[in-house]
Amino acid sequence: MNLKDILKGIFSKKDPIALAKKGIEQVQETIENAEEDTVVEDALKAANEAFENLTVRMSPEQKGKFVQKFADSMIKKEEIPNEVPAEYISTMIKKEDIPNKYVIETAKDLPDSKLSKLTQKTSIPIDDRKELADSIEDERIKQQQQEQLEKEEKRIIEMKKRRAIDSLEKIYITCGELQKDSDVSDRIYNILYTANGTLTENARYLSKEEIESEKSKIVAKRIAYNMNRFGYTQLNYLSQILSAKDMRRLGVISKAIHEYSQIDEKNRKFDQEELAADITRLESKEIEKGGYNEKEEFEKIRYKLLQLSPEERKDAIKKINDYVSVKINEKNNTKPNFEDNGPGNNEGQEI
């Protein structure tokens, strides 16, 4: 066996198209030997076994191409019942190691009746089901499925928003029990953002106003607890949740007074003037640093970017990067214009 044959043997083992054809042959053989009332069940089992056995050590992209070719071939084979590729596609969509784009593109070739059933499977992500619904040829069925998905999407969004709000409400209820202000800010951040700084699946459906409203309630209550326990506001850590400017804009002072009245058992007066003075001092510091709370501003920019579509977000980030690159180059290329003051005079010369 020469090198060419060896290489052919190595790479053919991972050729998703060739292996998909082999898998189809196995499914057809299964159908030929199956009982009439178990054809669909047996064929689907054979299809799933083909995937498990033939895609070992394949990359996600290779697996995607395998599934695309495999499902497409099943759809076109008249002897394979339509239920088999429909159920197979439904199973493959749920696999995390297969890019959905391959499966969805193939599913679009299914008959309208099968596409309609797939759009009703809640185990498939709703964005994928909307794409499938758009591919239905019968306008009446298409409109019906699109309307149902629109209603379902609204319910899903409301449910996720409610989860995010409930999580923030839990912090509001329990924030007086937490030892440190930093614990409060960390818990809020973990509810709103992922490890890489993007909004969480639930938080991304909240409006800026809803997030600010929940933050202001938590900050006000924590200030009340600090005043009650320590006699001062401790705004430094809390300003990581809301800037001083936003505290004033969102009425944190009046909210803190109300919260204080709920927890003070000794009937002591809340020092409103001290809180107002602390917020003013903090505002001045923020202005000295450039007029904004850096973390808060980055959160605002990130939030705005995440409201864009993937293509719009990519374009916006590119424009920001291009702008920053231009400014950095301008700064690096700008050098002081020193005059030559003559021999022996080093004043103003570059070192």
C-alpha positions as a LaTeX table, in Angstrom:
\begin{tabular}{lrrr}
\hline
Residue & $x$ (\AA) & $y$ (\AA) & $z$ (\AA) \\
\hline
Met1 & 0.00 & 0.00 & 0.00 \\
Asn2 & 1.47 & 3.34 & $-1.05$ \\
Leu3 & 1.21 & 6.73 & 0.74 \\
Lys4 & $-1.68$ & 7.82 & $-1.49$ \\
Asp5 & $-3.74$ & 4.80 & $-0.43$ \\
Ile6 & $-2.90$ & 5.34 & 3.23 \\
Leu7 & $-3.93$ & 8.99 & 3.10 \\
Lys8 & $-7.11$ & 8.08 & 1.25 \\
Gly9 & $-7.97$ & 5.57 & 3.97 \\
Ile10 & $-7.32$ & 8.08 & 6.75 \\
Phe11 & $-9.36$ & 10.90 & 5.27 \\
Ser12 & $-12.21$ & 8.77 & 3.91 \\
Lys13 & $-12.98$ & 7.75 & 7.48 \\
Lys14 & $-13.88$ & 11.36 & 8.23 \\
Asp15 & $-15.58$ & 12.22 & 4.95 \\
Pro16 & $-19.08$ & 13.18 & 6.15 \\
Ile17 & $-20.67$ & 12.89 & 2.68 \\
Ala18 & $-19.31$ & 9.40 & 2.00 \\
Leu19 & $-20.25$ & 8.23 & 5.49 \\
Ala20 & $-23.75$ & 9.70 & 5.16 \\
Lys21 & $-24.29$ & 7.58 & 2.05 \\
Lys22 & $-23.16$ & 4.53 & 4.01 \\
Gly23 & $-25.63$ & 5.41 & 6.78 \\
Ile24 & $-28.50$ & 5.71 & 4.29 \\
Glu25 & $-27.74$ & 2.23 & 3.02 \\
Gln26 & $-28.07$ & 0.94 & 6.59 \\
Val27 & $-31.44$ & 2.67 & 7.03 \\
Gln28 & $-32.73$ & 1.27 & 3.72 \\
Glu29 & $-31.62$ & $-2.22$ & 4.71 \\
Thr30 & $-33.41$ & $-1.86$ & 8.03 \\
Ile31 & $-36.63$ & $-0.80$ & 6.30 \\
Glu32 & $-36.48$ & $-3.80$ & 3.98 \\
Asn33 & $-36.26$ & $-6.18$ & 6.94 \\
Ala34 & $-38.67$ & $-4.36$ & 9.29 \\
Glu35 & $-42.22$ & $-5.35$ & 10.18 \\
Glu36 & $-44.86$ & $-3.09$ & 8.62 \\
Asp37 & $-46.04$ & $-1.64$ & 11.92 \\
Thr38 & $-42.48$ & $-0.89$ & 13.15 \\
Val39 & $-40.93$ & 0.55 & 9.98 \\
Val40 & $-40.74$ & 4.15 & 11.26 \\
Glu41 & $-39.46$ & 3.16 & 14.69 \\
Asp42 & $-36.83$ & 0.77 & 13.32 \\
Ala43 & $-35.68$ & 3.19 & 10.61 \\
Leu44 & $-35.32$ & 6.04 & 13.09 \\
Lys45 & $-33.33$ & 3.80 & 15.43 \\
Ala46 & $-31.05$ & 2.84 & 12.53 \\
Ala47 & $-30.62$ & 6.51 & 11.56 \\
Asn48 & $-29.65$ & 7.51 & 15.10 \\
Glu49 & $-27.25$ & 4.57 & 15.40 \\
Ala50 & $-25.66$ & 5.57 & 12.09 \\
Phe51 & $-25.02$ & 9.03 & 13.46 \\
Glu52 & $-23.50$ & 7.73 & 16.69 \\
Asn53 & $-21.31$ & 5.14 & 14.96 \\
Leu54 & $-20.22$ & 7.05 & 11.85 \\
Thr55 & $-19.50$ & 10.52 & 13.28 \\
Val56 & $-17.02$ & 9.45 & 15.96 \\
Arg57 & $-14.16$ & 11.98 & 16.21 \\
Met58 & $-15.79$ & 14.30 & 13.66 \\
Ser59 & $-15.68$ & 18.06 & 14.25 \\
Pro60 & $-19.01$ & 19.90 & 14.80 \\
Glu61 & $-18.86$ & 21.18 & 11.20 \\
Gln62 & $-18.25$ & 17.67 & 9.83 \\
Lys63 & $-21.14$ & 16.33 & 11.91 \\
Gly64 & $-23.33$ & 19.10 & 10.56 \\
Lys65 & $-22.48$ & 18.21 & 6.97 \\
Phe66 & $-23.10$ & 14.53 & 7.72 \\
Val67 & $-26.55$ & 15.25 & 9.17 \\
Gln68 & $-27.42$ & 17.60 & 6.31 \\
Lys69 & $-26.53$ & 15.03 & 3.65 \\
Phe70 & $-28.06$ & 12.17 & 5.63 \\
Ala71 & $-31.41$ & 13.90 & 6.25 \\
Asp72 & $-31.56$ & 15.30 & 2.72 \\
Ser73 & $-31.04$ & 11.80 & 1.29 \\
Met74 & $-33.78$ & 10.37 & 3.52 \\
Ile75 & $-36.22$ & 13.06 & 2.36 \\
Lys76 & $-35.55$ & 12.21 & $-1.29$ \\
Lys77 & $-35.79$ & 8.44 & $-0.87$ \\
Glu78 & $-39.39$ & 7.46 & $-1.60$ \\
Glu79 & $-39.08$ & 4.18 & 0.30 \\
Ile80 & $-38.23$ & 6.05 & 3.53 \\
Pro81 & $-41.40$ & 7.38 & 5.26 \\
Asn82 & $-41.45$ & 11.17 & 5.79 \\
Glu83 & $-41.85$ & 10.64 & 9.54 \\
Val84 & $-38.29$ & 9.29 & 9.72 \\
Pro85 & $-36.37$ & 12.37 & 8.46 \\
Ala86 & $-38.79$ & 14.65 & 10.35 \\
Glu87 & $-38.14$ & 12.91 & 13.68 \\
Tyr88 & $-34.43$ & 12.56 & 12.87 \\
Ile89 & $-34.14$ & 16.31 & 12.25 \\
Ser90 & $-35.99$ & 17.03 & 15.48 \\
Thr91 & $-33.47$ & 14.87 & 17.36 \\
Met92 & $-30.41$ & 16.38 & 15.66 \\
Ile93 & $-31.50$ & 19.97 & 16.36 \\
Lys94 & $-31.27$ & 19.25 & 20.08 \\
Lys95 & $-27.65$ & 18.09 & 19.86 \\
Glu96 & $-25.34$ & 20.83 & 21.12 \\
Asp97 & $-22.33$ & 19.71 & 19.07 \\
Ile98 & $-24.07$ & 20.19 & 15.70 \\
Pro99 & $-24.47$ & 23.70 & 14.21 \\
Asn100 & $-28.22$ & 24.14 & 13.71 \\
Lys101 & $-27.75$ & 25.84 & 10.34 \\
Tyr102 & $-27.10$ & 22.48 & 8.66 \\
Val103 & $-30.17$ & 20.82 & 10.14 \\
Ile104 & $-32.53$ & 23.74 & 9.53 \\
Glu105 & $-31.54$ & 24.12 & 5.88 \\
Thr106 & $-32.29$ & 20.45 & 5.27 \\
Ala107 & $-35.58$ & 20.56 & 7.19 \\
Lys108 & $-36.87$ & 23.22 & 4.80 \\
Asp109 & $-37.15$ & 20.50 & 2.13 \\
Leu110 & $-39.72$ & 18.55 & 4.15 \\
Pro111 & $-43.40$ & 18.55 & 3.08 \\
Asp112 & $-45.57$ & 21.29 & 4.63 \\
Ser113 & $-47.30$ & 18.79 & 6.93 \\
Lys114 & $-43.96$ & 17.73 & 8.46 \\
Leu115 & $-42.64$ & 21.28 & 8.64 \\
Ser116 & $-45.81$ & 22.30 & 10.43 \\
Lys117 & $-45.27$ & 19.57 & 13.03 \\
Leu118 & $-41.65$ & 20.61 & 13.56 \\
Thr119 & $-42.69$ & 24.22 & 14.23 \\
Gln120 & $-44.83$ & 22.92 & 17.10 \\
Lys121 & $-42.00$ & 21.05 & 18.84 \\
Thr122 & $-41.06$ & 23.18 & 21.85 \\
Ser123 & $-37.78$ & 21.26 & 22.19 \\
Ile124 & $-36.56$ & 23.11 & 19.08 \\
Pro125 & $-35.41$ & 26.74 & 19.68 \\
Ile126 & $-38.16$ & 29.15 & 18.68 \\
Asp127 & $-35.91$ & 31.14 & 16.30 \\
Asp128 & $-35.27$ & 27.92 & 14.35 \\
Arg129 & $-38.98$ & 27.10 & 14.30 \\
Lys130 & $-39.78$ & 30.58 & 12.97 \\
Glu131 & $-37.32$ & 29.96 & 10.14 \\
Leu132 & $-38.99$ & 26.64 & 9.40 \\
Ala133 & $-42.43$ & 28.26 & 9.40 \\
Asp134 & $-41.22$ & 30.79 & 6.83 \\
Ser135 & $-40.40$ & 27.88 & 4.49 \\
Ile136 & $-43.94$ & 26.46 & 4.46 \\
Glu137 & $-45.36$ & 26.85 & 0.95 \\
Asp138 & $-49.09$ & 26.80 & 1.82 \\
Glu139 & $-49.82$ & 30.44 & 2.75 \\
Arg140 & $-52.71$ & 29.54 & 5.04 \\
Ile141 & $-50.68$ & 27.02 & 7.04 \\
Lys142 & $-47.67$ & 29.36 & 7.06 \\
Gln143 & $-49.69$ & 32.26 & 8.49 \\
Gln144 & $-51.30$ & 30.01 & 11.07 \\
Gln145 & $-47.93$ & 28.70 & 12.29 \\
Gln146 & $-46.35$ & 32.16 & 12.27 \\
Glu147 & $-49.17$ & 33.56 & 14.41 \\
Gln148 & $-48.89$ & 30.70 & 16.88 \\
Leu149 & $-45.11$ & 31.15 & 17.13 \\
Glu150 & $-45.50$ & 34.89 & 17.65 \\
Lys151 & $-47.85$ & 34.28 & 20.59 \\
Glu152 & $-45.52$ & 31.64 & 22.00 \\
Glu153 & $-42.51$ & 33.95 & 21.66 \\
Lys154 & $-44.33$ & 36.67 & 23.60 \\
Arg155 & $-45.09$ & 34.19 & 26.39 \\
Ile156 & $-41.46$ & 33.03 & 26.46 \\
Ile157 & $-40.17$ & 36.61 & 26.62 \\
Glu158 & $-42.57$ & 37.51 & 29.42 \\
Met159 & $-41.56$ & 34.37 & 31.32 \\
Lys160 & $-37.84$ & 35.15 & 30.99 \\
Lys161 & $-38.37$ & 38.78 & 31.96 \\
Arg162 & $-40.33$ & 37.62 & 35.01 \\
Arg163 & $-37.49$ & 35.29 & 36.01 \\
Ala164 & $-34.95$ & 38.13 & 35.81 \\
Ile165 & $-37.22$ & 40.51 & 37.74 \\
Asp166 & $-37.94$ & 37.85 & 40.38 \\
Ser167 & $-34.20$ & 37.23 & 40.84 \\
Leu168 & $-33.56$ & 40.95 & 41.32 \\
Glu169 & $-36.57$ & 41.19 & 43.66 \\
Lys170 & $-35.04$ & 38.40 & 45.75 \\
Ile171 & $-31.88$ & 40.49 & 46.14 \\
Tyr172 & $-34.05$ & 43.48 & 47.09 \\
Ile173 & $-35.80$ & 41.43 & 49.78 \\
Thr174 & $-32.62$ & 39.90 & 51.22 \\
Cys175 & $-30.02$ & 42.63 & 50.61 \\
Gly176 & $-30.15$ & 43.73 & 54.27 \\
Glu177 & $-28.96$ & 40.27 & 55.32 \\
Leu178 & $-25.81$ & 40.35 & 53.16 \\
Gln179 & $-22.57$ & 41.19 & 54.95 \\
Lys180 & $-20.91$ & 43.46 & 52.39 \\
Asp181 & $-22.09$ & 45.97 & 49.77 \\
Ser182 & $-19.81$ & 44.23 & 47.28 \\
Asp183 & $-21.87$ & 41.05 & 47.76 \\
Val184 & $-24.94$ & 42.98 & 46.63 \\
Ser185 & $-23.26$ & 44.39 & 43.51 \\
Asp186 & $-21.79$ & 40.94 & 42.64 \\
Arg187 & $-25.17$ & 39.24 & 42.86 \\
Ile188 & $-26.82$ & 41.85 & 40.67 \\
Tyr189 & $-24.04$ & 41.53 & 38.10 \\
Asn190 & $-24.38$ & 37.72 & 38.04 \\
Ile191 & $-28.11$ & 37.98 & 37.33 \\
Leu192 & $-27.70$ & 40.54 & 34.55 \\
Tyr193 & $-24.45$ & 39.46 & 32.89 \\
Thr194 & $-22.62$ & 36.30 & 31.82 \\
Ala195 & $-18.94$ & 35.62 & 32.51 \\
Asn196 & $-17.94$ & 37.28 & 29.21 \\
Gly197 & $-20.00$ & 40.40 & 29.93 \\
Thr198 & $-23.03$ & 39.82 & 27.71 \\
Leu199 & $-26.57$ & 40.03 & 29.06 \\
Thr200 & $-27.91$ & 36.73 & 30.38 \\
Glu201 & $-30.64$ & 34.86 & 28.51 \\
Asn202 & $-33.31$ & 36.24 & 30.86 \\
Ala203 & $-31.92$ & 39.75 & 31.39 \\
Arg204 & $-31.60$ & 40.54 & 27.68 \\
Tyr205 & $-35.36$ & 40.98 & 27.48 \\
Leu206 & $-35.45$ & 43.64 & 30.20 \\
Ser207 & $-35.56$ & 47.28 & 29.18 \\
Lys208 & $-32.97$ & 49.77 & 30.45 \\
Glu209 & $-35.74$ & 51.39 & 32.54 \\
Glu210 & $-36.71$ & 48.07 & 34.14 \\
Ile211 & $-33.10$ & 47.32 & 35.08 \\
Glu212 & $-32.57$ & 50.80 & 36.52 \\
Ser213 & $-35.80$ & 50.60 & 38.51 \\
Glu214 & $-34.76$ & 47.34 & 40.18 \\
Lys215 & $-31.24$ & 48.61 & 40.83 \\
Ser216 & $-32.52$ & 51.83 & 42.43 \\
Lys217 & $-34.79$ & 49.89 & 44.82 \\
Ile218 & $-31.91$ & 47.63 & 45.91 \\
Val219 & $-29.46$ & 50.52 & 46.34 \\
Ala220 & $-32.01$ & 52.53 & 48.35 \\
Lys221 & $-32.72$ & 49.62 & 50.68 \\
Arg222 & $-29.02$ & 48.88 & 51.18 \\
Ile223 & $-28.36$ & 52.56 & 52.00 \\
Ala224 & $-31.15$ & 52.40 & 54.60 \\
Tyr225 & $-29.58$ & 49.33 & 56.20 \\
Asn226 & $-26.13$ & 50.93 & 56.21 \\
Met227 & $-27.48$ & 54.08 & 57.87 \\
Asn228 & $-29.33$ & 52.01 & 60.45 \\
Arg229 & $-26.37$ & 49.76 & 61.31 \\
Phe230 & $-23.35$ & 52.01 & 60.82 \\
Gly231 & $-24.72$ & 55.53 & 60.79 \\
Tyr232 & $-23.39$ & 56.34 & 57.31 \\
Thr233 & $-24.25$ & 55.52 & 53.70 \\
Gln234 & $-21.17$ & 53.67 & 52.35 \\
Leu235 & $-21.81$ & 54.74 & 48.75 \\
Asn236 & $-18.45$ & 53.69 & 47.33 \\
Tyr237 & $-19.41$ & 50.08 & 46.57 \\
Leu238 & $-23.04$ & 50.94 & 45.83 \\
Ser239 & $-21.90$ & 53.37 & 43.15 \\
Gln240 & $-20.73$ & 50.30 & 41.21 \\
Ile241 & $-24.42$ & 49.43 & 40.89 \\
Leu242 & $-25.65$ & 52.95 & 40.11 \\
Ser243 & $-23.64$ & 56.10 & 39.48 \\
Ala244 & $-24.31$ & 59.06 & 41.79 \\
Lys245 & $-25.89$ & 60.90 & 38.88 \\
Asp246 & $-28.31$ & 58.01 & 38.31 \\
Met247 & $-29.02$ & 57.74 & 42.04 \\
Arg248 & $-30.23$ & 61.33 & 42.01 \\
Arg249 & $-32.14$ & 60.94 & 38.73 \\
Leu250 & $-33.94$ & 57.79 & 39.91 \\
Gly251 & $-35.00$ & 59.25 & 43.27 \\
Val252 & $-32.83$ & 57.01 & 45.46 \\
Ile253 & $-32.91$ & 59.56 & 48.32 \\
Ser254 & $-36.70$ & 59.47 & 48.75 \\
Lys255 & $-36.71$ & 55.67 & 48.29 \\
Ala256 & $-34.02$ & 55.28 & 50.97 \\
Ile257 & $-36.06$ & 57.41 & 53.40 \\
His258 & $-39.04$ & 55.10 & 52.85 \\
Glu259 & $-36.92$ & 51.96 & 53.28 \\
Tyr260 & $-35.41$ & 53.36 & 56.48 \\
Ser261 & $-38.87$ & 53.92 & 57.97 \\
Gln262 & $-39.60$ & 50.20 & 57.45 \\
Ile263 & $-36.54$ & 48.88 & 59.32 \\
Asp264 & $-35.78$ & 51.48 & 62.03 \\
Glu265 & $-37.13$ & 50.18 & 65.34 \\
Lys266 & $-35.74$ & 53.00 & 67.50 \\
Asn267 & $-37.65$ & 55.75 & 65.71 \\
Arg268 & $-34.46$ & 57.58 & 64.74 \\
Lys269 & $-34.47$ & 60.28 & 62.10 \\
Phe270 & $-32.97$ & 59.43 & 58.72 \\
Asp271 & $-30.17$ & 61.87 & 57.87 \\
Gln272 & $-31.40$ & 62.95 & 54.44 \\
Glu273 & $-28.91$ & 65.81 & 54.26 \\
Glu274 & $-25.96$ & 63.48 & 54.79 \\
Leu275 & $-27.12$ & 61.16 & 51.99 \\
Ala276 & $-27.66$ & 64.11 & 49.64 \\
Ala277 & $-24.19$ & 65.45 & 50.51 \\
Asp278 & $-22.59$ & 62.03 & 49.93 \\
Ile279 & $-24.25$ & 61.74 & 46.53 \\
Thr280 & $-23.08$ & 65.26 & 45.62 \\
Arg281 & $-19.49$ & 64.44 & 46.67 \\
Leu282 & $-19.60$ & 61.25 & 44.67 \\
Glu283 & $-20.95$ & 63.12 & 41.64 \\
Ser284 & $-18.03$ & 65.54 & 41.88 \\
Lys285 & $-15.54$ & 62.66 & 41.92 \\
Glu286 & $-17.22$ & 61.14 & 38.87 \\
Ile287 & $-17.00$ & 64.46 & 37.04 \\
Glu288 & $-13.31$ & 64.75 & 37.93 \\
Lys289 & $-12.76$ & 61.30 & 36.41 \\
Gly290 & $-14.35$ & 62.41 & 33.18 \\
Gly291 & $-17.97$ & 62.93 & 34.03 \\
Tyr292 & $-19.01$ & 59.31 & 34.23 \\
Asn293 & $-18.79$ & 56.06 & 36.13 \\
Glu294 & $-16.62$ & 53.91 & 33.84 \\
Lys295 & $-18.21$ & 50.56 & 34.73 \\
Glu296 & $-21.72$ & 52.00 & 34.41 \\
Glu297 & $-20.94$ & 53.51 & 31.00 \\
Phe298 & $-19.48$ & 50.26 & 29.67 \\
Glu299 & $-22.60$ & 48.45 & 30.84 \\
Lys300 & $-24.78$ & 50.97 & 28.96 \\
Ile301 & $-22.76$ & 50.54 & 25.75 \\
Arg302 & $-22.83$ & 46.76 & 26.08 \\
Tyr303 & $-26.59$ & 46.82 & 26.68 \\
Lys304 & $-27.17$ & 48.93 & 23.56 \\
Leu305 & $-25.00$ & 46.62 & 21.44 \\
Leu306 & $-26.93$ & 43.56 & 22.59 \\
Gln307 & $-30.18$ & 45.11 & 21.42 \\
Leu308 & $-28.88$ & 45.07 & 17.84 \\
Ser309 & $-29.12$ & 42.15 & 15.45 \\
Pro310 & $-25.92$ & 40.02 & 15.12 \\
Glu311 & $-25.03$ & 41.71 & 11.81 \\
Glu312 & $-25.71$ & 45.24 & 13.13 \\
Arg313 & $-23.71$ & 44.47 & 16.29 \\
Lys314 & $-20.78$ & 43.17 & 14.24 \\
Asp315 & $-20.84$ & 46.32 & 12.10 \\
Ala316 & $-21.06$ & 48.60 & 15.17 \\
Ile317 & $-18.12$ & 46.86 & 16.89 \\
Lys318 & $-16.05$ & 47.14 & 13.70 \\
Lys319 & $-16.76$ & 50.90 & 13.53 \\
Ile320 & $-15.77$ & 51.32 & 17.19 \\
Asn321 & $-12.55$ & 49.35 & 16.63 \\
Asp322 & $-11.72$ & 51.34 & 13.50 \\
Tyr323 & $-12.28$ & 54.62 & 15.36 \\
Val324 & $-10.10$ & 53.55 & 18.29 \\
Ser325 & $-7.34$ & 52.36 & 15.90 \\
Val326 & $-7.35$ & 55.71 & 14.09 \\
Lys327 & $-7.08$ & 57.61 & 17.38 \\
Ile328 & $-4.24$ & 55.39 & 18.62 \\
Asn329 & $-2.34$ & 55.86 & 15.34 \\
Glu330 & $-2.88$ & 59.61 & 15.48 \\
Lys331 & $-1.50$ & 59.69 & 19.01 \\
Asn332 & 1.50 & 57.50 & 18.15 \\
Asn333 & 2.35 & 59.52 & 15.04 \\
Thr334 & 2.16 & 62.87 & 16.79 \\
Lys335 & 5.57 & 63.94 & 18.15 \\
Pro336 & 6.67 & 67.26 & 19.65 \\
Asn337 & 8.22 & 69.65 & 17.13 \\
Phe338 & 11.52 & 70.52 & 18.84 \\
Glu339 & 13.76 & 73.24 & 17.43 \\
Asp340 & 17.48 & 72.68 & 17.07 \\
Asn341 & 18.99 & 74.98 & 19.66 \\
Gly342 & 22.52 & 74.48 & 18.44 \\
Pro343 & 25.47 & 72.31 & 19.47 \\
Gly344 & 25.74 & 71.53 & 23.14 \\
Asn345 & 22.21 & 72.63 & 23.89 \\
Asn346 & 20.15 & 69.56 & 24.73 \\
Glu347 & 17.13 & 71.43 & 26.05 \\
Gly348 & 13.92 & 70.11 & 24.51 \\
Gln349 & 15.61 & 67.32 & 22.61 \\
Glu350 & 14.13 & 63.81 & 22.58 \\
Ile351 & 15.82 & 61.21 & 24.72 \\
\hline
\end{tabular}
